[in-house]
């Protein structure tokens, strides 16, 4: 009977120890699960932020692709309408420096809208200067104008150069 009591006692101790170990292992697993869930929540938040940034970047790219690479106006009518919509011609210049600055600003605005315009200042060799802009249309026609007006003038067909 004493042997039997010893065997039962050993079994009881082993059960107690194994239950305790199982309890600690269970607690560690729960802690790891909680840590993994927190990491998952953080990753999901980062993914949401990244998706928002991607959408913003794609929208910005779409805007850039609308004007890049810059090119010719599709027609003289498109050029005339674009000039009419711009307000540079509403300004008057008191000297050639401001006149040319307006031409350069018009050139910059055209570039931002996806068009190529050239701006020139010409020394008339008599103490005066002339400022003009020009642009080519898709049919290879070259037009020029004073940046203080919206009146365009046909110059030549550039494909014959």
C-alpha positions in Angstrom: 0.0 0.0 0.0 2.9 2.3 0.7 4.2 1.7 -2.7 0.9 2.4 -4.1 0.7 5.7 -2.2 4.2 6.6 -3.5 3.1 5.9 -7.1 -0.1 8.0 -6.6 1.9 10.8 -5.1 4.4 10.8 -7.9 1.6 10.8 -10.5 -0.1 13.7 -8.6 3.2 15.7 -8.6 3.7 15.0 -12.2 0.2 16.2 -13.0 0.6 19.3 -11.0 3.9 20.1 -12.6 2.6 19.4 -16.1 -0.5 21.5 -15.5 1.7 24.4 -14.2 4.0 24.1 -17.3 0.9 24.1 -19.5 -0.4 27.2 -17.7 2.9 29.1 -18.3 3.1 27.9 -21.9 -0.5 29.0 -22.4 0.3 32.5 -21.0 3.3 32.8 -23.2 1.3 31.9 -26.3 -1.4 34.4 -25.3 1.2 37.1 -25.0 2.8 36.2 -28.3 -0.7 36.2 -29.9 -1.4 39.7 -28.5 1.9 40.9 -29.8 1.2 39.5 -33.2 -2.2 41.0 -33.3 -0.8 44.4 -32.4 1.8 44.1 -35.1 -0.9 43.1 -37.6 -3.0 46.2 -36.7 0.1 48.4 -37.1 0.8 46.8 -40.5 -2.8 47.3 -41.6 -2.6 51.0 -40.6 0.7 51.3 -42.6 -0.9 49.6 -45.6 -3.9 52.0 -45.5 -1.4 55.0 -45.3 0.6 53.6 -48.2 -2.5 53.1 -50.3 -3.5 56.7 -49.7 0.0 57.9 -50.6 -0.2 55.7 -53.8 -3.5 57.2 -54.8 -2.1 60.7 -54.3 1.0 59.9 -56.3 -1.0 58.3 -59.1 -3.2 61.5 -59.3 -0.1 63.6 -59.4 1.3 61.4 -62.2 -1.9 61.8 -64.2 -1.6 65.6 -64.0 2.0 65.4 -65.1 1.2 63.1 -68.0 -1.4 65.6 -69.2 1.3 68.2 -69.9 4.4 66.1 -70.3 6.1 66.0 -72.7 5.2 69.5 -73.8 4.3 69.8 -77.5 2.8 71.9 -80.2 -0.6 73.5 -80.2 -3.0 71.4 -82.2 -4.1 74.3 -84.4 -3.9 78.1 -84.7 -7.4 78.2 -83.2 -6.2 76.3 -80.1 -3.3 78.8 -79.9 -5.6 81.8 -80.2 -8.0 80.4 -77.6 -5.2 79.6 -75.2 -3.9 83.2 -75.5 -7.4 84.6 -75.1 -7.8 82.6 -71.9 -4.5 83.9 -70.5 -4.3 87.4 -69.0 -0.7 88.4 -69.8 -1.9 90.5 -72.7 -4.0 92.6 -70.2 -0.7 94.0 -68.9 1.2 96.8 -70.5 5.0 97.2 -70.1 6.8 100.5 -69.5 10.1 99.1 -70.8 11.6 96.2 -72.6 12.6 94.4 -69.4 9.0 94.1 -68.2 7.9 93.4 -71.7 10.3 90.5 -71.9 9.5 89.3 -68.4 5.8 89.1 -69.5 6.9 87.0 -72.5 8.9 84.7 -70.2 5.9 84.3 -67.9 3.7 83.5 -70.8 6.3 80.9 -71.9 6.3 79.4 -68.4 2.5 79.2 -68.3 2.4 77.5 -71.7 4.9 74.9 -70.4 2.7 74.3 -67.4 -0.2 73.7 -69.7 1.9 71.3 -71.9 2.8 73.7 -74.8 6.0 75.0 -76.2 6.3 78.7 -76.7 9.5 80.6 -77.4 10.1 84.2 -76.1 12.5 86.6 -77.8 13.9 90.0 -77.2 15.3 91.8 -80.2 17.7 94.8 -80.2 16.6 97.1 -83.0 20.0 98.8 -82.9 18.4 102.2 -82.4 18.1 102.1 -78.6 14.7 100.3 -78.8 13.8 96.6 -78.4 11.1 94.4 -79.7 9.7 91.4 -77.8 7.8 88.6 -79.4 6.7 85.0 -78.9 6.3 82.2 -81.3 4.9 78.7 -81.4 4.5 75.9 -83.9 1.2 74.1 -84.4 0.9 70.4 -85.2 0.6 71.1 -88.9 4.1 72.7 -88.7 2.9 76.3 -89.1 4.9 78.9 -87.2 3.0 81.8 -85.6 4.3 84.8 -83.8 2.8 87.5 -81.6 3.5 90.4 -79.3 2.9 89.1 -75.7 0.9 92.2 -75.0 -1.7 91.2 -77.6 -3.5 88.0 -78.5 -3.1 88.7 -82.2 -1.2 85.9 -83.9 0.5 86.1 -87.3 1.4 83.2 -89.6 5.1 83.2 -90.4 5.9 80.1 -92.3 5.7 76.3 -92.6 8.6 74.9 -90.7 8.7 71.5 -92.4 10.2 73.3 -95.4 13.3 74.3 -93.5 
